[in-house]
C-alpha cells in the first residue's frame, strides 16, 4: 500500500509541476476550447450561392427570394453573364452552388409544361453540400407547390382541395435528440472527449517506457491511478463547464456520466497495460498503443457507422474502449437515463476490462516463466 501511495503522489506531483506535462494539459484545454468555439454557430448558415436568372420574371424573382430566405444559404450578388462564369465561381470556391433559372421558366409553367431548374453544387465538402442541396430543393419545392395551388384554385377548386391535390402527402419531421440539426451537439462531445482520451492514453502509456521505470507493480499502479484521477476530474469539468459553454445540456445526471467515465478510464488503462505486457519491447508497445488509439475516433462509429466496416475492423473497433464510451456518450447526453439503461456499453467496457486484466496476468506469468524455461533447457 505504501508503494502504491508513493507512486500516486509521485505521478500527481509530476502532472502539475513537470513542464512537458503542463504543456500537454494546456494543449488539451486549449484544443477543447477551440473545438467548442468552432461550433459556436451551431448550424450551417449563410453559405454563399449565386442565382443565374435568365428568365427575369416575377416568378423567377420569387424563387430567388425564397432561396435567399432559407437559413442555410445566402444569395450573393455576383455579376455573371454565362454558364462558364458560374462554373468558374464554383471552381474557385467563391460560391457553394449555382442555381440556373432558364429563360423558359415562367413560360413553361404558364403553359403546363414542366420547367427545369439546374442546380450545380460543390460536393467537395459533403456537410456543406448536403445542407445547401436541402435548402435549395426545399425552396424550389415550396414555390412549385405554390404555383400549382394557384392554378388549381383558378380552375375552381377550394383552397383545402387544391392543397390536397397538389400536396397529397405531408411529412412531419422530428429529428430525435437533435431537432435543430445542431452540429455542436453532434460533434463537440465526441471531439472533446476524444482529446481527453488522447491525453490519458499518452500518460498511461508513458508509465511503461524504460526511461521512467517504476520500482514495482504497486508503484506503477499508483502512478496509473493518479493519471486516471486527473483525467476523471478533467472529464467532469468538461461535462459541467465545457458542454454548457458549447450550448449542450447533458440530459442525464452528472453521477451517471461520471460512472461511465470511470468505467472507460479503467478499461483504457488496462488495455494499455495489456499491450505493454504482451508486446515485445516497451517502445514497440508504445508505438502500437498510439496507432490504435489515435484511430479510436474513426473506429467508434462517430464519423462512419461501424456496421459499414469490413467484419475484421468491426471486431477491432469493438475492443477499443473508446467505442462503447462513445455509444454511451451519445445516449446519456441526449436522454435522461439511469445506469441500468446503459447496461450495453457498460457491459462491453466491463468485458474489455476483464479480458485486458487476463492478458496482463498472462503476460506477467509468461515474462517470469519463459526465461526460466530457457535457462533450464539451454
C-alpha positions as CSV (number, residue, x, y, z in Angstrom):
1,X,0.0,0.0,0.0
2,X,2.9,2.3,0.8
3,X,4.4,1.8,-2.6
4,X,1.0,2.5,-4.3
5,X,0.6,5.8,-2.4
6,X,4.2,6.7,-3.1
7,X,3.6,6.1,-6.9
8,X,0.3,8.1,-6.8
9,X,1.9,11.1,-5.1
10,X,5.0,10.9,-7.3
11,X,2.9,11.0,-10.5
12,X,0.4,13.6,-9.2
13,X,3.3,16.0,-8.5
14,X,4.8,15.4,-11.9
15,X,1.5,16.2,-13.6
16,X,1.3,19.6,-12.0
17,X,5.0,20.5,-11.9
18,X,6.8,19.0,-14.9
19,X,6.9,21.4,-17.9
20,X,6.1,18.7,-20.5
21,X,3.0,17.5,-18.7
22,X,1.8,21.1,-18.1
23,X,2.2,21.7,-21.8
24,X,0.1,18.6,-22.6
25,X,-2.6,19.8,-20.2
26,X,-2.5,23.3,-21.7
27,X,-2.9,21.8,-25.2
28,X,-5.8,19.6,-24.1
29,X,-7.6,22.6,-22.6
30,X,-6.8,24.9,-25.5
31,X,-7.9,22.4,-28.2
32,X,-11.1,21.5,-26.3
33,X,-11.9,25.2,-26.0
34,X,-11.1,25.8,-29.7
35,X,-13.4,22.9,-30.6
36,X,-16.3,24.5,-28.8
37,X,-15.6,27.8,-30.3
38,X,-15.5,26.4,-33.8
39,X,-19.1,25.2,-33.4
40,X,-20.5,28.2,-31.6
41,X,-22.5,28.9,-34.7
42,X,-24.3,25.6,-34.0
43,X,-25.7,25.2,-37.6
44,X,-24.6,25.9,-41.2
45,X,-25.7,29.4,-42.0
46,X,-25.5,31.8,-45.0
47,X,-23.4,29.7,-47.3
48,X,-22.9,31.8,-50.5
49,X,-24.7,30.7,-53.6
50,X,-25.4,32.6,-56.8
51,X,-28.7,32.6,-58.8
52,X,-28.3,33.0,-62.6
53,X,-31.7,34.2,-63.6
54,X,-32.2,34.0,-67.4
55,X,-36.0,34.4,-67.1
56,X,-36.3,37.7,-65.2
57,X,-39.9,37.1,-64.5
58,X,-41.8,37.8,-61.3
59,X,-41.9,34.1,-60.6
60,X,-38.2,33.6,-61.0
61,X,-37.6,36.6,-58.7
62,X,-39.9,34.9,-56.2
63,X,-37.9,31.7,-56.4
64,X,-34.7,33.8,-55.8
65,X,-36.2,35.4,-52.7
66,X,-37.3,32.0,-51.3
67,X,-33.8,30.6,-51.7
68,X,-32.3,33.6,-50.1
69,X,-34.8,33.3,-47.2
70,X,-33.5,29.9,-46.1
71,X,-31.3,29.6,-43.1
72,X,-28.5,27.7,-44.8
73,X,-27.8,29.8,-47.8
74,X,-27.4,33.4,-48.9
75,X,-27.8,34.6,-52.4
76,X,-24.8,36.8,-53.3
77,X,-24.7,39.5,-55.9
78,X,-22.0,38.4,-58.3
79,X,-22.1,39.6,-61.9
80,X,-22.2,36.6,-64.3
81,X,-23.1,36.6,-67.9
82,X,-22.6,32.9,-68.9
83,X,-22.6,29.4,-67.6
84,X,-18.8,29.4,-67.8
85,X,-18.7,32.4,-65.4
86,X,-20.8,30.4,-63.0
87,X,-18.6,27.3,-63.3
88,X,-15.5,29.5,-62.7
89,X,-17.1,30.7,-59.4
90,X,-17.6,27.1,-58.3
91,X,-14.1,26.1,-59.3
92,X,-12.5,29.0,-57.3
93,X,-14.7,28.1,-54.3
94,X,-16.3,31.6,-54.2
95,X,-19.7,30.1,-54.0
96,X,-21.0,26.7,-52.9
97,X,-23.7,26.4,-55.5
98,X,-25.1,27.9,-58.7
99,X,-28.8,28.0,-59.5
100,X,-29.6,28.4,-63.2
101,X,-33.2,29.5,-63.9
102,X,-33.7,29.0,-67.7
103,X,-35.3,31.7,-69.9
104,X,-38.4,29.5,-70.4
105,X,-39.1,29.0,-66.7
106,X,-42.3,31.1,-66.3
107,X,-43.5,30.3,-69.9
108,X,-43.3,26.6,-69.3
109,X,-45.2,27.0,-66.0
110,X,-48.0,29.0,-67.7
111,X,-48.4,26.5,-70.5
112,X,-48.5,23.5,-68.2
113,X,-45.0,22.2,-69.1
114,X,-42.5,21.1,-66.6
115,X,-39.8,23.7,-66.1
116,X,-36.3,22.6,-65.1
117,X,-34.0,24.5,-62.8
118,X,-30.3,23.5,-62.9
119,X,-28.6,23.4,-59.5
120,X,-24.8,22.8,-59.5
121,X,-23.4,22.2,-56.0
122,X,-19.8,21.9,-54.9
123,X,-19.7,18.5,-53.4
124,X,-16.1,18.6,-52.2
125,X,-17.4,19.3,-48.6
126,X,-20.3,16.9,-48.1
127,X,-21.6,18.7,-45.0
128,X,-22.0,22.0,-46.8
129,X,-23.2,20.3,-50.0
130,X,-26.0,18.3,-48.1
131,X,-27.2,21.4,-46.3
132,X,-27.2,23.6,-49.4
133,X,-28.9,21.0,-51.5
134,X,-31.6,20.5,-49.0
135,X,-32.2,24.3,-48.6
136,X,-32.4,24.9,-52.3
137,X,-34.6,21.9,-53.0
138,X,-37.0,22.9,-50.2
139,X,-37.3,26.5,-51.6
140,X,-37.9,25.2,-55.2
141,X,-40.4,22.7,-53.9
142,X,-42.3,25.4,-52.0
143,X,-42.5,27.7,-54.9
144,X,-43.5,24.9,-57.2
145,X,-46.3,23.8,-54.8
146,X,-47.5,27.4,-54.5
147,X,-47.8,27.8,-58.3
148,X,-49.7,24.5,-58.6
149,X,-52.1,25.5,-55.8
150,X,-52.7,28.9,-57.5
151,X,-53.5,27.1,-60.8
152,X,-55.8,24.6,-59.1
153,X,-57.8,27.4,-57.4
154,X,-58.1,29.3,-60.7
155,X,-59.7,26.1,-62.1
156,X,-62.3,26.3,-59.3
157,X,-61.0,24.0,-56.5
158,X,-61.5,25.2,-53.0
159,X,-58.3,26.0,-51.1
160,X,-58.3,22.8,-49.0
161,X,-59.0,20.6,-52.0
162,X,-56.3,22.4,-54.0
163,X,-53.8,21.8,-51.3
164,X,-54.7,18.1,-51.1
165,X,-54.5,17.8,-54.8
166,X,-51.1,19.4,-55.1
167,X,-49.5,18.0,-51.9
168,X,-51.3,14.8,-51.2
169,X,-48.8,13.7,-48.6
170,X,-47.1,15.8,-45.9
171,X,-44.3,14.8,-43.7
172,X,-44.0,15.9,-40.1
173,X,-40.2,15.7,-39.4
174,X,-39.0,15.2,-35.8
175,X,-35.2,14.8,-35.6
176,X,-34.9,12.9,-32.4
177,X,-32.3,14.1,-29.9
178,X,-31.2,17.0,-32.1
179,X,-34.3,18.7,-33.6
180,X,-32.4,21.8,-34.7
181,X,-29.8,19.7,-36.6
182,X,-27.2,21.3,-34.4
183,X,-23.7,20.3,-35.3
184,X,-22.3,21.2,-31.9
185,X,-24.5,18.6,-30.2
186,X,-23.2,16.0,-32.7
187,X,-19.5,16.8,-32.8
188,X,-18.4,18.7,-29.7
189,X,-18.9,15.9,-27.1
190,X,-17.2,13.3,-29.2
191,X,-14.3,15.6,-30.3
192,X,-13.6,17.0,-26.8
193,X,-13.7,13.6,-25.1
194,X,-11.5,12.1,-27.9
195,X,-8.9,14.8,-26.9
196,X,-9.2,13.7,-23.3
197,X,-8.8,10.1,-24.4
198,X,-5.6,11.0,-26.3
199,X,-4.3,12.9,-23.2
200,X,-5.0,10.0,-20.9
201,X,-3.7,7.4,-23.3
202,X,-0.3,9.2,-23.7
203,X,0.1,9.5,-20.0
204,X,-0.9,5.9,-19.3
205,X,1.5,4.6,-22.0
206,X,4.4,6.7,-20.7
207,X,4.3,4.8,-17.4
208,X,5.6,1.7,-19.2
209,X,8.5,3.5,-21.0
210,X,12.0,2.3,-20.0
211,X,13.3,5.9,-19.4
212,X,11.0,6.3,-16.5
213,X,10.8,2.9,-14.7
214,X,8.8,2.2,-11.5
215,X,10.4,0.1,-8.7
216,X,7.5,-2.3,-8.6
217,X,4.0,-3.2,-9.7
218,X,2.3,-1.3,-6.8
219,X,4.3,1.9,-7.5
220,X,3.3,1.7,-11.2
221,X,-0.3,1.1,-10.3
222,X,-0.2,4.2,-8.1
223,X,1.1,6.3,-11.0
224,X,-1.6,5.0,-13.3
225,X,-4.3,5.8,-10.7
226,X,-3.0,9.4,-10.4
227,X,-3.3,9.7,-14.1
228,X,-6.8,8.2,-14.0
229,X,-8.0,10.6,-11.3
230,X,-6.6,13.6,-13.1
231,X,-8.3,12.5,-16.3
232,X,-11.5,11.9,-14.5
233,X,-11.5,15.4,-12.9
234,X,-10.9,16.9,-16.3
235,X,-13.8,14.9,-17.8
236,X,-16.1,16.0,-15.1
237,X,-15.1,19.6,-15.8
238,X,-15.9,19.0,-19.4
239,X,-19.4,17.8,-18.5
240,X,-20.0,20.6,-16.0
241,X,-18.3,23.6,-17.7
242,X,-17.3,22.9,-21.3
243,X,-20.6,21.4,-22.5
244,X,-22.7,24.4,-21.3
245,X,-20.2,26.7,-23.0
246,X,-21.0,24.8,-26.2
247,X,-24.8,25.2,-25.6
248,X,-25.1,21.5,-24.9
249,X,-27.2,20.3,-22.0
250,X,-26.3,16.9,-20.7
251,X,-29.7,15.3,-20.1
252,X,-28.5,12.6,-17.6
253,X,-27.2,13.4,-14.2
254,X,-23.5,14.1,-13.6
255,X,-23.4,10.9,-11.5
256,X,-24.4,8.8,-14.5
257,X,-21.8,10.5,-16.7
258,X,-19.1,10.1,-14.0
259,X,-19.7,6.3,-13.7
260,X,-19.4,5.8,-17.4
261,X,-16.3,7.9,-17.5
262,X,-14.7,5.9,-14.7
263,X,-15.5,2.6,-16.5
264,X,-14.0,4.0,-19.7
265,X,-10.7,5.2,-18.0
266,X,-10.3,1.8,-16.2
267,X,-10.7,-0.1,-19.4
268,X,-8.4,2.3,-21.2
269,X,-5.7,1.9,-18.5
270,X,-6.0,-1.9,-18.6
271,X,-5.9,-2.0,-22.4
272,X,-2.6,0.0,-22.5
273,X,-1.1,-2.1,-19.7
274,X,-2.1,-5.2,-21.6
275,X,-0.3,-4.1,-24.7
276,X,2.8,-3.2,-22.7
277,X,2.8,-6.7,-21.2
278,X,2.1,-8.9,-24.3
279,X,4.0,-7.0,-27.0
280,X,7.8,-7.4,-27.2
281,X,9.6,-4.3,-26.2
282,X,8.3,-1.2,-24.4
283,X,9.0,1.1,-27.3
284,X,7.1,-1.1,-29.8
285,X,4.2,-1.4,-27.3
286,X,4.1,2.4,-27.0
287,X,4.0,2.8,-30.8
288,X,1.2,0.3,-31.3
289,X,-0.7,1.9,-28.4
290,X,-0.5,5.3,-30.1
291,X,-1.5,4.0,-33.5
292,X,-4.5,2.0,-32.3
293,X,-5.8,4.7,-30.0
294,X,-5.4,7.6,-32.4
295,X,-7.7,5.7,-34.7
296,X,-10.3,5.3,-32.0
297,X,-12.5,8.3,-33.1
298,X,-12.9,6.7,-36.6
299,X,-13.4,3.2,-35.2
300,X,-16.0,4.4,-32.7
301,X,-18.7,4.9,-35.3
302,X,-19.0,8.7,-34.9
303,X,-17.5,9.5,-38.3
304,X,-18.9,6.4,-40.1
305,X,-21.3,3.7,-38.9
306,X,-19.4,0.7,-37.6
307,X,-21.8,-1.7,-39.3
308,X,-20.5,-0.4,-42.6
309,X,-17.0,-1.5,-41.7
310,X,-15.5,-4.7,-43.0
311,X,-16.1,-7.5,-40.5
312,X,-12.5,-7.7,-39.2
313,X,-12.5,-3.9,-38.5
314,X,-15.8,-4.2,-36.7
315,X,-14.2,-6.7,-34.4
316,X,-11.2,-4.5,-33.8
317,X,-13.5,-1.5,-33.1
318,X,-15.4,-3.5,-30.5
319,X,-12.3,-4.0,-28.5
320,X,-11.2,-0.3,-28.3
321,X,-12.6,1.2,-25.1
322,X,-13.5,4.5,-26.8
323,X,-16.1,2.7,-28.9
324,X,-18.5,1.7,-26.1
325,X,-17.8,5.0,-24.3
326,X,-18.8,6.9,-27.5
327,X,-22.0,4.9,-27.6
328,X,-22.8,5.7,-24.0
329,X,-21.9,9.4,-24.5
330,X,-24.4,9.7,-27.3
331,X,-27.1,8.1,-25.2
332,X,-26.8,9.9,-21.9
333,X,-26.2,13.3,-23.4
334,X,-29.5,13.2,-25.3
335,X,-31.7,11.3,-22.9
336,X,-32.2,11.4,-19.1
337,X,-31.0,7.8,-18.4
338,X,-30.2,5.8,-15.4
339,X,-27.2,3.4,-15.2
340,X,-29.3,0.3,-15.9
341,X,-30.3,1.8,-19.2
342,X,-26.7,2.0,-20.2
343,X,-26.1,-1.7,-19.5
344,X,-24.9,-2.4,-23.0
345,X,-21.9,0.0,-23.2
346,X,-21.1,-0.6,-19.5
347,X,-21.2,-4.4,-20.0
348,X,-18.9,-4.1,-23.0
349,X,-16.4,-1.9,-21.0
350,X,-16.5,-4.5,-18.2
351,X,-15.8,-7.4,-20.6
352,X,-12.9,-5.5,-22.1
353,X,-11.5,-4.8,-18.6
354,X,-11.7,-8.4,-17.6
355,X,-10.0,-9.6,-20.9
356,X,-7.3,-6.9,-20.6
357,X,-6.7,-7.9,-16.9
358,X,-6.3,-11.5,-18.0
359,X,-3.8,-10.5,-20.7
360,X,-1.8,-8.6,-18.1
361,X,-1.7,-11.6,-15.8
362,X,-0.8,-13.9,-18.6
363,X,1.9,-11.6,-19.8
364,X,3.3,-11.3,-16.3
365,X,3.4,-15.0,-15.8
366,X,5.0,-15.5,-19.3
367,X,7.7,-13.0,-18.6
368,X,8.7,-14.9,-15.5
369,X,8.4,-18.4,-16.7
370,X,9.8,-18.2,-20.2
371,X,13.3,-17.0,-19.2
372,X,13.4,-19.7,-16.5
373,X,12.5,-22.4,-19.0
374,X,15.1,-21.2,-21.5
375,X,17.8,-21.3,-18.8
376,X,16.6,-24.8,-17.8
377,X,16.7,-26.3,-21.3
378,X,19.7,-24.3,-22.6
